[in-house]
Amino acid sequence: MVFLLRVVNGGGTIEREYAVGRGRMDLCVRHGPDTLAIEIKVWRDRESDPLNDGLEQLDGYLQGLGLDSGWLMLFDRRSNQPPIAERTRAEQARTPSGRQVTVIRA
């Protein structure tokens, strides 16, 4: 969050629960001409991996914003997971319509 505060202090904006179409994207970060769309999901015990749902949801938000790429943050809160430093990684994925997404798993 400290990084995001620096964006705001540098003339950018951060909007939480940003309305796009009929949905609400978790974070919309704007700085100058750049817009960053971020969707956040939590993976809990007895649930399936939220990756596909997150990619589908983010796809609609990206379409509504006219963006070709975005970020999906997946926080694994299931029991018996290794420490966050060991499980945090970035990977690339595509939405159902082919938009590029950086997926952060933590």
C-alpha positions in Angstrom: 0.0 0.0 0.0 2.9 2.4 0.6 3.8 2.1 -3.1 0.3 3.0 -4.1 0.4 6.0 -1.8 3.5 7.2 -3.7 1.5 7.0 -6.9 -1.2 9.3 -5.4 1.4 11.7 -4.0 3.0 11.8 -7.5 -0.2 13.0 -9.0 -2.0 9.7 -9.6 -5.2 8.3 -8.3 -6.4 5.1 -6.7 -10.0 4.1 -6.8 -11.3 1.1 -4.8 -14.3 -0.8 -6.0 -14.2 1.0 -9.3 -17.5 0.7 -11.2 -17.0 -0.8 -14.6 -20.2 -1.7 -16.5 -22.3 -3.7 -14.0 -19.4 -4.8 -11.9 -16.9 -3.3 -9.5 -13.1 -3.8 -10.1 -11.1 -4.0 -6.8 -8.5 -1.3 -7.7 -8.1 1.2 -10.6 -4.7 3.0 -10.4 -4.2 6.0 -12.7 -1.1 8.0 -13.3 -0.8 10.3 -16.2 -2.0 8.5 -19.3 -1.6 5.1 -17.7 -4.4 3.0 -16.1 -3.8 -0.2 -14.2 -6.7 -2.5 -13.5 -6.3 -4.8 -10.5 -8.6 -7.6 -9.4 -8.0 -9.4 -6.1 -9.2 -12.9 -5.1 -8.7 -14.9 -1.9 -8.3 -18.7 -2.1 -9.7 -20.3 1.1 -10.0 -23.8 2.3 -12.6 -25.9 0.5 -12.6 -23.6 -2.5 -11.2 -24.2 -5.9 -8.4 -22.1 -7.4 -9.9 -18.6 -8.2 -7.7 -18.1 -11.3 -10.3 -18.8 -14.0 -13.0 -16.8 -12.3 -10.6 -13.9 -11.7 -9.5 -13.9 -15.4 -13.1 -14.0 -16.6 -14.1 -11.2 -14.3 -11.0 -9.1 -15.1 -11.6 -9.6 -18.8 -15.0 -7.7 -18.5 -13.4 -4.9 -16.6 -10.5 -4.5 -19.1 -13.0 -4.5 -22.0 -15.0 -1.8 -20.2 -11.9 0.3 -19.7 -10.6 -0.3 -23.2 -7.4 -1.9 -21.8 -5.3 -4.8 -23.3 -3.8 -5.9 -20.0 -4.3 -6.0 -16.2 -3.3 -7.6 -13.0 -4.9 -10.4 -10.9 -3.7 -10.8 -7.3 -4.5 -14.3 -5.8 -3.9 -14.5 -2.0 -3.7 -18.2 -0.9 -5.2 -18.3 2.6 -5.6 -22.1 2.7 -4.4 -24.0 5.7 -0.9 -25.5 5.7 0.6 -23.3 3.0 4.4 -22.5 3.0 5.4 -19.1 4.2 4.4 -16.2 1.9 7.9 -15.5 0.9 8.2 -19.1 -0.5 4.9 -19.1 -2.3 4.8 -15.6 -3.8 5.4 -15.6 -7.6 4.4 -13.9 -10.8 3.1 -15.6 -13.9 1.5 -14.6 -17.2 -2.0 -15.6 -18.2 -4.6 -14.7 -20.8 -8.3 -13.8 -20.2 -10.9 -15.7 -22.2 -10.8 -13.0 -24.9 -7.0 -13.0 -25.0 -6.0 -10.0 -22.9 -2.6 -10.3 -21.2 -2.7 -10.6 -17.4 0.1 -10.6 -14.8 -1.0 -13.0 -12.1 0.6 -12.5 -8.7 0.2 -15.5 -6.3 0.9 -14.9 -2.7 
